[in-house]
Amino acid sequence: MFYYISFLRPPPLQSTTYGNIQITPQISNDLRTELFDGSADIFYSWSQTGGFSSTTAGHNIFTKPNKLTTWRQATAYKEIPVPLPPGARDGQSWRLVLGTRLTAGRDGFSVIGLHNKDVGQDLFPVMSMPIQFGSRVSKSPKQEQIERMYRLRPMVGEGAGVVLKLTEQTSFDLDKKVWDSGIGLSSWLVGLEQSIDAEDLVLKLKNVIFSRHSRNVLELGAGIGIVGLTLAALRSTRPLNEGAQDRIIATDLESAIPLIEHNIAANASHLRNTRLEAAVLDWDDDALPEFVESFPEGFDAIIMADVTYNTASFPSLVRTLSNLMKIGKVPPLVLLGYKERDSTERSLWDLASDFGLSLQRAGISAGGGGTPVEIWLGQMTEIS
């Protein structure tokens, strides 16, 4: 399980250059249904916008972090005043960053390190959207989005490395937030790409998804797109054969597509030789969508994270998987990030076995305690 800092009361879109802004920070699980049961000192920092992008994250300038409050459940709904950025002037835009770990270095506490083996041991920081300051500001609406930054590689020298910047909605729409399994699976992929030793099916998967050849990968239930973006960015850092061009398709319901497309565009600088696309794939549809026809040889791998939260969808999901396995001569490998929320979810394993998909556990991402994210690998076998 991972715990996330977020805004129960978000900052405004605009603010005057005097006084302070009011926010209500929150620390909770991924679905915002379970509050953090401990206490934590929350610090704040400001980052002036202007030329900010995921490629310059390692060089972005943040003000010195200052303690904002000690968060605990007893005061979870308390509004907190935040002092304005030092020297904020008319026309400037600043982002508010909340974090708990005062890490030395250029990242400060603003970036989540997916390359760290202990990812999730610290509470995940959050960054607001830009707040525009001016001397004449009427009542401003609250922000409806947040951003988090994820580092895939350590910084080397003056390079910023690979830092993904992903936007989420502050609403309670489930397909517009990052989920634990998405982070756990993304972190596992980062570790797999850097690993030296791997065995059996894990090695087979590594040889497939990190091959020098072109690869076609399909993601089911992409959410905000973190897993597909992680894989695409990792492959873009590796040497490929001349002329190789990947296609990774991040699919979900139609309501999720605009945010996936936004996150793809925001991280386009990391997608060299990789064509990452968003597409609608509704498991309840009897037929596969038309874009699948552009993959006559099928897919090399299918990746999924947190697709098990609704057991009522399992027959549709299994039918979709079964149909995808029949495309081309070689069935794809399946990679699943799973966090148990109810024991009945594991019935998916039996349903998959019924059409010949055998799943075996390959690892875990423990996070900050509680229920871990399990990593499962699947391949087609003969049906007995």
C-alpha positions as a Markdown table, in Angstrom:
| # | Residue | x | y | z |
|---|---|---|---|---|
| 1 | Met | 0.0 | 0.0 | 0.0 |
| 2 | Phe | 1.1 | 3.5 | -0.8 |
| 3 | Tyr | 0.0 | 6.8 | 0.9 |
| 4 | Tyr | -0.5 | 10.0 | -1.0 |
| 5 | Ile | -0.5 | 13.6 | -0.1 |
| 6 | Ser | -3.3 | 15.4 | -1.9 |
| 7 | Phe | -5.5 | 18.4 | -1.5 |
| 8 | Leu | -8.9 | 17.9 | 0.1 |
| 9 | Arg | -9.3 | 21.6 | -0.4 |
| 10 | Pro | -7.2 | 22.5 | -3.4 |
| 11 | Pro | -5.5 | 25.9 | -3.9 |
| 12 | Pro | -7.1 | 28.5 | -6.1 |
| 13 | Leu | -6.3 | 29.1 | -9.7 |
| 14 | Gln | -5.5 | 32.8 | -8.9 |
| 15 | Ser | -4.4 | 34.7 | -5.8 |
| 16 | Thr | -3.5 | 38.2 | -4.8 |
| 17 | Thr | 0.1 | 39.0 | -4.1 |
| 18 | Tyr | -0.5 | 39.6 | -0.4 |
| 19 | Gly | -1.9 | 37.5 | 2.5 |
| 20 | Asn | -2.0 | 33.8 | 2.1 |
| 21 | Ile | -3.9 | 31.0 | 0.4 |
| 22 | Gln | -6.0 | 28.4 | 2.2 |
| 23 | Ile | -5.7 | 24.7 | 1.6 |
| 24 | Thr | -6.7 | 21.5 | 3.4 |
| 25 | Pro | -4.0 | 18.8 | 2.9 |
| 26 | Gln | -4.9 | 15.1 | 3.0 |
| 27 | Ile | -2.9 | 11.9 | 3.4 |
| 28 | Ser | -4.8 | 8.8 | 2.3 |
| 29 | Asn | -4.7 | 5.7 | 0.2 |
| 30 | Asp | -4.9 | 5.7 | -3.6 |
| 31 | Leu | -8.7 | 5.8 | -3.8 |
| 32 | Arg | -8.9 | 8.5 | -1.0 |
| 33 | Thr | -11.1 | 6.1 | 1.0 |
| 34 | Glu | -8.7 | 5.4 | 3.9 |
| 35 | Leu | -6.9 | 8.1 | 5.8 |
| 36 | Phe | -3.3 | 7.6 | 6.9 |
| 37 | Asp | -3.5 | 6.4 | 10.5 |
| 38 | Gly | -0.2 | 8.0 | 11.7 |
| 39 | Ser | 1.1 | 11.5 | 12.0 |
| 40 | Ala | 3.4 | 13.3 | 9.6 |
| 41 | Asp | 5.1 | 16.7 | 9.3 |
| 42 | Ile | 4.1 | 18.2 | 6.0 |
| 43 | Phe | 6.4 | 20.8 | 4.4 |
| 44 | Tyr | 5.7 | 23.2 | 1.6 |
| 45 | Ser | 7.8 | 24.7 | -1.1 |
| 46 | Trp | 7.1 | 26.9 | -4.1 |
| 47 | Ser | 8.3 | 26.5 | -7.7 |
| 48 | Gln | 8.0 | 29.3 | -10.2 |
| 49 | Thr | 6.7 | 28.2 | -13.5 |
| 50 | Gly | 8.0 | 29.2 | -16.9 |
| 51 | Gly | 9.7 | 26.7 | -19.1 |
| 52 | Phe | 8.9 | 23.9 | -16.7 |
| 53 | Ser | 8.7 | 20.5 | -18.2 |
| 54 | Ser | 9.5 | 16.9 | -17.4 |
| 55 | Thr | 12.8 | 17.3 | -19.1 |
| 56 | Thr | 13.9 | 20.1 | -16.8 |
| 57 | Ala | 12.5 | 18.7 | -13.6 |
| 58 | Gly | 15.9 | 18.0 | -12.2 |
| 59 | His | 16.9 | 21.6 | -12.7 |
| 60 | Asn | 13.7 | 23.2 | -11.5 |
| 61 | Ile | 14.2 | 25.8 | -8.7 |
| 62 | Phe | 12.2 | 25.3 | -5.5 |
| 63 | Thr | 12.1 | 27.6 | -2.5 |
| 64 | Lys | 13.5 | 26.2 | 0.7 |
| 65 | Pro | 10.9 | 23.8 | 2.3 |
| 66 | Asn | 9.2 | 25.1 | 5.4 |
| 67 | Lys | 7.0 | 23.1 | 7.8 |
| 68 | Leu | 3.3 | 23.7 | 7.2 |
| 69 | Thr | 1.6 | 21.5 | 9.7 |
| 70 | Thr | 1.7 | 18.1 | 11.5 |
| 71 | Trp | -1.0 | 16.0 | 9.8 |
| 72 | Arg | -3.1 | 13.6 | 11.9 |
| 73 | Gln | -6.6 | 12.3 | 11.5 |
| 74 | Ala | -7.9 | 14.5 | 14.3 |
| 75 | Thr | -7.2 | 17.6 | 12.3 |
| 76 | Ala | -7.7 | 16.0 | 8.8 |
| 77 | Tyr | -10.3 | 18.6 | 7.7 |
| 78 | Lys | -8.6 | 21.7 | 9.1 |
| 79 | Glu | -7.9 | 24.5 | 6.7 |
| 80 | Ile | -4.3 | 25.6 | 6.7 |
| 81 | Pro | -3.0 | 29.0 | 5.6 |
| 82 | Val | 0.1 | 28.8 | 3.3 |
| 83 | Pro | 2.4 | 31.9 | 3.1 |
| 84 | Leu | 2.8 | 33.1 | -0.4 |
| 85 | Pro | 6.0 | 32.7 | -2.5 |
| 86 | Pro | 8.7 | 35.2 | -1.4 |
| 87 | Gly | 8.6 | 38.2 | -3.7 |
| 88 | Ala | 5.6 | 37.0 | -5.7 |
| 89 | Arg | 4.7 | 39.7 | -8.3 |
| 90 | Asp | 1.9 | 40.5 | -10.7 |
| 91 | Gly | 1.7 | 38.1 | -13.6 |
| 92 | Gln | 3.9 | 35.4 | -12.1 |
| 93 | Ser | 2.7 | 31.8 | -11.7 |
| 94 | Trp | 3.9 | 29.5 | -9.0 |
| 95 | Arg | 3.2 | 25.9 | -8.1 |
| 96 | Leu | 2.7 | 24.7 | -4.5 |
| 97 | Val | 4.5 | 21.5 | -3.5 |
| 98 | Leu | 3.7 | 19.5 | -0.4 |
| 99 | Gly | 6.0 | 16.7 | 0.8 |
| 100 | Thr | 7.3 | 15.1 | 4.0 |
| 101 | Arg | 10.8 | 14.0 | 3.3 |
| 102 | Leu | 13.5 | 16.7 | 3.2 |
| 103 | Thr | 15.8 | 15.0 | 0.8 |
| 104 | Ala | 19.0 | 16.7 | -0.2 |
| 105 | Gly | 19.7 | 17.3 | -3.9 |
| 106 | Arg | 18.1 | 19.0 | -6.8 |
| 107 | Asp | 14.8 | 17.0 | -6.6 |
| 108 | Gly | 14.1 | 18.2 | -3.1 |
| 109 | Phe | 11.1 | 16.3 | -1.9 |
| 110 | Ser | 9.1 | 16.8 | -5.1 |
| 111 | Val | 9.8 | 13.7 | -7.1 |
| 112 | Ile | 8.8 | 10.0 | -6.5 |
| 113 | Gly | 11.7 | 7.7 | -7.2 |
| 114 | Leu | 10.4 | 4.7 | -9.0 |
| 115 | His | 14.0 | 3.5 | -9.4 |
| 116 | Asn | 14.3 | 3.2 | -5.6 |
| 117 | Lys | 13.7 | -0.3 | -4.2 |
| 118 | Asp | 12.0 | 1.2 | -1.1 |
| 119 | Val | 9.5 | 3.3 | -3.2 |
| 120 | Gly | 6.5 | 4.0 | -1.0 |
| 121 | Gln | 8.3 | 4.0 | 2.3 |
| 122 | Asp | 7.8 | 7.8 | 2.2 |
| 123 | Leu | 4.5 | 9.6 | 1.6 |
| 124 | Phe | 4.1 | 10.6 | -2.0 |
| 125 | Pro | 4.5 | 14.4 | -2.6 |
| 126 | Val | 2.0 | 16.4 | -4.7 |
| 127 | Met | 2.3 | 19.5 | -6.8 |
| 128 | Ser | -0.5 | 22.0 | -7.6 |
| 129 | Met | -1.2 | 23.4 | -11.0 |
| 130 | Pro | 0.1 | 26.9 | -11.5 |
| 131 | Ile | -1.4 | 29.6 | -9.4 |
| 132 | Gln | -1.4 | 33.0 | -11.1 |
| 133 | Phe | -0.7 | 36.0 | -8.9 |
| 134 | Gly | -2.0 | 39.5 | -9.4 |
| 135 | Ser | -2.8 | 42.6 | -7.3 |
| 136 | Arg | -6.5 | 42.6 | -8.5 |
| 137 | Val | -8.0 | 39.1 | -8.2 |
| 138 | Ser | -11.7 | 38.5 | -7.6 |
| 139 | Lys | -12.9 | 35.2 | -6.0 |
| 140 | Ser | -11.1 | 32.4 | -7.8 |
| 141 | Pro | -12.3 | 28.9 | -8.4 |
| 142 | Lys | -10.4 | 26.0 | -6.9 |
| 143 | Gln | -8.0 | 23.9 | -8.9 |
| 144 | Glu | -9.4 | 20.6 | -10.3 |
| 145 | Gln | -6.0 | 18.9 | -11.1 |
| 146 | Ile | -2.8 | 18.0 | -9.5 |
| 147 | Glu | 0.6 | 16.7 | -10.8 |
| 148 | Arg | 3.1 | 14.2 | -9.5 |
| 149 | Met | 6.6 | 13.6 | -10.9 |
| 150 | Tyr | 8.2 | 10.1 | -11.1 |
| 151 | Arg | 11.9 | 9.5 | -11.6 |
| 152 | Leu | 12.8 | 6.4 | -13.6 |
| 153 | Arg | 16.6 | 6.8 | -13.5 |
| 154 | Pro | 18.9 | 8.5 | -11.0 |
| 155 | Met | 20.4 | 11.8 | -12.0 |
| 156 | Val | 23.9 | 11.6 | -13.4 |
| 157 | Gly | 26.0 | 14.7 | -13.6 |
| 158 | Glu | 24.0 | 17.7 | -14.7 |
| 159 | Gly | 21.4 | 15.7 | -16.5 |
| 160 | Ala | 17.8 | 15.6 | -15.2 |
| 161 | Gly | 17.5 | 11.9 | -16.1 |
| 162 | Val | 14.0 | 10.6 | -17.0 |
| 163 | Val | 11.3 | 12.2 | -15.0 |
| 164 | Leu | 7.6 | 11.7 | -15.9 |
| 165 | Lys | 5.1 | 14.3 | -15.1 |
| 166 | Leu | 1.5 | 13.0 | -14.7 |
| 167 | Thr | -1.7 | 14.9 | -14.1 |
| 168 | Glu | -4.6 | 13.6 | -12.0 |
| 169 | Gln | -8.0 | 15.0 | -11.3 |
| 170 | Thr | -8.9 | 16.1 | -7.8 |
| 171 | Ser | -12.4 | 14.7 | -8.3 |
| 172 | Phe | -13.4 | 11.2 | -7.2 |
| 173 | Asp | -13.4 | 9.8 | -10.8 |
| 174 | Leu | -11.6 | 6.4 | -10.4 |
| 175 | Asp | -10.1 | 6.5 | -13.9 |
| 176 | Lys | -8.5 | 9.9 | -13.4 |
| 177 | Lys | -6.2 | 9.0 | -10.4 |
| 178 | Val | -3.1 | 7.0 | -10.1 |
| 179 | Trp | -3.7 | 3.6 | -8.4 |
| 180 | Asp | -1.3 | 1.6 | -6.2 |
| 181 | Ser | -0.9 | -1.2 | -8.7 |
| 182 | Gly | 0.1 | 1.3 | -11.4 |
| 183 | Ile | 2.9 | 2.6 | -9.3 |
| 184 | Gly | 3.9 | -0.9 | -8.1 |
| 185 | Leu | 4.0 | -2.3 | -11.6 |
| 186 | Ser | 5.8 | 0.7 | -13.0 |
| 187 | Ser | 8.5 | 0.5 | -10.3 |
| 188 | Trp | 8.9 | -3.3 | -10.9 |
| 189 | Leu | 9.4 | -2.6 | -14.7 |
| 190 | Val | 12.1 | 0.0 | -13.8 |
| 191 | Gly | 13.8 | -2.6 | -11.7 |
| 192 | Leu | 13.4 | -5.3 | -14.3 |
| 193 | Glu | 15.0 | -3.1 | -17.0 |
| 194 | Gln | 18.1 | -2.6 | -14.8 |
| 195 | Ser | 18.3 | -6.1 | -13.5 |
| 196 | Ile | 21.2 | -8.4 | -14.4 |
| 197 | Asp | 19.8 | -11.8 | -13.2 |
| 198 | Ala | 16.3 | -13.0 | -14.0 |
| 199 | Glu | 14.9 | -16.5 | -14.2 |
| 200 | Asp | 12.5 | -18.4 | -16.3 |
| 201 | Leu | 9.4 | -16.5 | -17.2 |
| 202 | Val | 10.7 | -13.2 | -15.9 |
| 203 | Leu | 13.7 | -13.5 | -18.1 |
| 204 | Lys | 11.4 | -14.4 | -21.0 |
| 205 | Leu | 9.4 | -11.2 | -20.4 |
| 206 | Lys | 12.5 | -9.1 | -20.1 |
| 207 | Asn | 13.8 | -10.4 | -23.4 |
| 208 | Val | 10.5 | -9.6 | -25.0 |
| 209 | Ile | 9.6 | -6.1 | -23.7 |
| 210 | Phe | 13.2 | -4.8 | -23.7 |
| 211 | Ser | 14.3 | -6.4 | -26.9 |
| 212 | Arg | 16.2 | -4.4 | -29.5 |
| 213 | His | 13.5 | -5.2 | -32.0 |
| 214 | Ser | 10.2 | -3.3 | -32.6 |
| 215 | Arg | 7.6 | -4.2 | -30.0 |
| 216 | Asn | 3.8 | -4.0 | -30.0 |
| 217 | Val | 2.3 | -3.7 | -26.5 |
| 218 | Leu | -1.3 | -3.3 | -25.4 |
| 219 | Glu | -2.3 | -1.9 | -22.0 |
| 220 | Leu | -5.8 | -2.7 | -20.6 |
| 221 | Gly | -7.3 | -0.3 | -18.0 |
| 222 | Ala | -4.6 | 2.3 | -18.4 |
| 223 | Gly | -6.2 | 4.9 | -16.0 |
| 224 | Ile | -4.0 | 8.0 | -16.3 |
| 225 | Gly | -1.4 | 6.1 | -18.3 |
| 226 | Ile | 1.5 | 5.6 | -15.9 |
| 227 | Val | 2.4 | 2.0 | -16.8 |
| 228 | Gly | 2.4 | 2.6 | -20.5 |
| 229 | Leu | 4.4 | 5.8 | -20.2 |
| 230 | Thr | 6.9 | 4.1 | -17.9 |
| 231 | Leu | 7.5 | 1.2 | -20.4 |
| 232 | Ala | 7.6 | 3.6 | -23.4 |
| 233 | Ala | 10.1 | 5.9 | -21.6 |
| 234 | Leu | 12.3 | 3.0 | -20.6 |
| 235 | Arg | 12.4 | 1.5 | -24.1 |
| 236 | Ser | 13.2 | 5.0 | -25.5 |
| 237 | Thr | 16.4 | 5.0 | -23.4 |
| 238 | Arg | 17.6 | 1.7 | -24.8 |
| 239 | Pro | 19.4 | 1.0 | -28.1 |
| 240 | Leu | 17.1 | -0.4 | -30.8 |
| 241 | Asn | 17.9 | -1.9 | -34.1 |
| 242 | Glu | 18.0 | 0.5 | -37.0 |
| 243 | Gly | 14.5 | 1.4 | -38.1 |
| 244 | Ala | 12.8 | -0.2 | -35.1 |
| 245 | Gln | 9.6 | 1.6 | -34.1 |
| 246 | Asp | 7.5 | 0.5 | -31.1 |
| 247 | Arg | 3.8 | 0.9 | -30.7 |
| 248 | Ile | 2.3 | 0.9 | -27.3 |
| 249 | Ile | -1.5 | 1.3 | -27.0 |
| 250 | Ala | -2.9 | 2.5 | -23.7 |
| 251 | Thr | -6.6 | 1.6 | -23.6 |
| 252 | Asp | -9.5 | 2.4 | -21.3 |
| 253 | Leu | -13.1 | 3.6 | -21.4 |
| 254 | Glu | -13.8 | 6.8 | -23.4 |
| 255 | Ser | -14.0 | 9.0 | -20.3 |
| 256 | Ala | -10.3 | 8.3 | -19.5 |
| 257 | Ile | -8.8 | 9.0 | -22.9 |
| 258 | Pro | -8.4 | 12.8 | -22.8 |
| 259 | Leu | -6.3 | 12.6 | -19.6 |
| 260 | Ile | -4.2 | 9.8 | -21.0 |
| 261 | Glu | -3.6 | 11.8 | -24.2 |
| 262 | His | -2.7 | 14.9 | -22.1 |
| 263 | Asn | -0.1 | 12.8 | -20.1 |
| 264 | Ile | 1.3 | 11.4 | -23.3 |
| 265 | Ala | 1.8 | 14.8 | -24.8 |
| 266 | Ala | 3.3 | 16.2 | -21.5 |
| 267 | Asn | 6.0 | 13.5 | -21.7 |
| 268 | Ala | 6.6 | 13.4 | -25.4 |
| 269 | Ser | 10.2 | 14.3 | -25.1 |
| 270 | His | 10.9 | 10.9 | -23.4 |
| 271 | Leu | 9.2 | 8.9 | -26.2 |
| 272 | Arg | 12.0 | 8.5 | -28.8 |
| 273 | Asn | 11.3 | 5.6 | -31.2 |
| 274 | Thr | 8.2 | 4.8 | -29.3 |
| 275 | Arg | 4.7 | 5.6 | -30.6 |
| 276 | Leu | 2.5 | 5.7 | -27.5 |
| 277 | Glu | -1.2 | 6.1 | -28.3 |
| 278 | Ala | -4.5 | 6.2 | -26.3 |
| 279 | Ala | -7.5 | 4.3 | -27.6 |
| 280 | Val | -10.9 | 3.2 | -26.4 |
| 281 | Leu | -11.3 | -0.5 | -25.5 |
| 282 | Asp | -14.5 | -1.4 | -23.7 |
| 283 | Trp | -14.4 | -4.9 | -22.3 |
| 284 | Asp | -18.2 | -5.1 | -22.5 |
| 285 | Asp | -18.1 | -4.9 | -26.3 |
| 286 | Asp | -18.4 | -8.3 | -28.0 |
| 287 | Ala | -15.9 | -7.3 | -30.8 |
| 288 | Leu | -12.5 | -5.9 | -30.4 |
| 289 | Pro | -12.1 | -2.3 | -31.6 |
| 290 | Glu | -11.0 | -1.5 | -35.1 |
| 291 | Phe | -7.5 | -0.4 | -34.2 |
| 292 | Val | -6.6 | -4.0 | -33.3 |
| 293 | Glu | -6.8 | -4.8 | -37.1 |
| 294 | Ser | -3.6 | -2.8 | -37.5 |
| 295 | Phe | -1.8 | -5.5 | -35.5 |
| 296 | Pro | -2.3 | -8.6 | -37.7 |
| 297 | Glu | 0.6 | -10.4 | -36.0 |
| 298 | Gly | -0.9 | -9.6 | -32.6 |
| 299 | Phe | 0.9 | -8.1 | -29.6 |
| 300 | Asp | 4.2 | -9.0 | -27.9 |
| 301 | Ala | 2.8 | -8.3 | -24.4 |
| 302 | Ile | -0.4 | -7.2 | -22.7 |
| 303 | Ile | 0.0 | -5.2 | -19.5 |
| 304 | Met | -2.6 | -4.5 | -16.8 |
| 305 | Ala | -2.7 | -2.8 | -13.4 |
| 306 | Asp | -5.6 | -2.8 | -10.9 |
| 307 | Val | -8.1 | -4.3 | -13.3 |
| 308 | Thr | -9.6 | -6.6 | -10.7 |
| 309 | Tyr | -11.4 | -4.2 | -8.4 |
| 310 | Asn | -14.8 | -5.0 | -10.0 |
| 311 | Thr | -15.4 | -8.7 | -10.1 |
| 312 | Ala | -18.6 | -8.2 | -12.1 |
| 313 | Ser | -16.4 | -7.2 | -15.0 |
| 314 | Phe | -14.4 | -10.4 | -15.0 |
| 315 | Pro | -16.4 | -12.3 | -17.7 |
| 316 | Ser | -16.0 | -9.3 | -20.1 |
| 317 | Leu | -12.3 | -8.9 | -19.2 |
| 318 | Val | -11.6 | -12.7 | -19.7 |
| 319 | Arg | -13.5 | -12.6 | -23.1 |
| 320 | Thr | -11.4 | -9.6 | -24.1 |
| 321 | Leu | -8.1 | -11.3 | -23.1 |
| 322 | Ser | -9.1 | -14.6 | -24.8 |
| 323 | Asn | -9.9 | -12.8 | -28.1 |
| 324 | Leu | -6.6 | -10.9 | -27.9 |
| 325 | Met | -4.6 | -14.1 | -27.4 |
| 326 | Lys | -6.0 | -15.5 | -30.7 |
| 327 | Ile | -4.5 | -12.7 | -32.8 |
| 328 | Gly | -1.3 | -13.8 | -34.7 |
| 329 | Lys | 0.7 | -17.0 | -34.4 |
| 330 | Val | 2.4 | -16.4 | -31.0 |
| 331 | Pro | 0.2 | -15.4 | -28.0 |
| 332 | Pro | 1.5 | -12.4 | -26.1 |
| 333 | Leu | 2.9 | -12.6 | -22.6 |
| 334 | Val | 0.7 | -11.0 | -19.9 |
| 335 | Leu | 1.9 | -8.8 | -17.1 |
| 336 | Leu | -0.4 | -7.9 | -14.2 |
| 337 | Gly | 0.0 | -5.6 | -11.3 |
| 338 | Tyr | -2.5 | -6.7 | -8.6 |
| 339 | Lys | -3.5 | -5.4 | -5.2 |
| 340 | Glu | -6.0 | -7.5 | -3.3 |
| 341 | Arg | -9.0 | -5.5 | -2.1 |
| 342 | Asp | -11.3 | -8.6 | -1.7 |
| 343 | Ser | -10.3 | -12.3 | -1.8 |
| 344 | Thr | -13.0 | -13.0 | -4.4 |
| 345 | Glu | -10.9 | -11.1 | -6.9 |
| 346 | Arg | -8.6 | -14.1 | -7.2 |
| 347 | Ser | -11.3 | -15.9 | -9.0 |
| 348 | Leu | -9.9 | -14.2 | -12.1 |
| 349 | Trp | -7.0 | -16.7 | -12.0 |
| 350 | Asp | -9.4 | -19.6 | -12.4 |
| 351 | Leu | -11.3 | -17.9 | -15.2 |
| 352 | Ala | -8.0 | -17.2 | -17.0 |
| 353 | Ser | -6.9 | -20.8 | -16.6 |
| 354 | Asp | -10.2 | -21.9 | -18.2 |
| 355 | Phe | -9.1 | -20.5 | -21.6 |
| 356 | Gly | -5.4 | -21.6 | -21.1 |
| 357 | Leu | -3.8 | -18.5 | -19.6 |
| 358 | Ser | -1.5 | -19.6 | -16.7 |
| 359 | Leu | -0.5 | -16.9 | -14.2 |
| 360 | Gln | 2.4 | -17.1 | -11.8 |
| 361 | Arg | 3.6 | -14.6 | -9.2 |
| 362 | Ala | 6.9 | -12.9 | -10.1 |
| 363 | Gly | 7.4 | -10.4 | -7.3 |
| 364 | Ile | 5.9 | -7.8 | -5.0 |
| 365 | Ser | 6.1 | -4.1 | -4.3 |
| 366 | Ala | 5.6 | -3.6 | -0.6 |
| 367 | Gly | 5.1 | 0.1 | -0.4 |
| 368 | Gly | 4.5 | 1.6 | 3.0 |
| 369 | Gly | 3.0 | -1.5 | 4.6 |
| 370 | Gly | -0.3 | -3.1 | 4.5 |
| 371 | Thr | -1.5 | -4.9 | 1.3 |
| 372 | Pro | 1.4 | -5.1 | -1.2 |
| 373 | Val | 1.2 | -4.9 | -5.0 |
| 374 | Glu | 1.8 | -8.3 | -6.5 |
| 375 | Ile | 3.3 | -8.8 | -9.9 |
| 376 | Trp | 2.0 | -11.7 | -11.9 |
| 377 | Leu | 3.2 | -13.0 | -15.3 |
| 378 | Gly | 1.1 | -15.1 | -17.6 |
| 379 | Gln | 1.5 | -17.2 | -20.7 |
| 380 | Met | -0.8 | -19.5 | -22.7 |
| 381 | Thr | -0.6 | -23.2 | -22.0 |
| 382 | Glu | -2.4 | -26.2 | -23.3 |
| 383 | Ile | -5.9 | -26.6 | -21.8 |
| 384 | Ser | -6.2 | -30.0 | -20.1 |
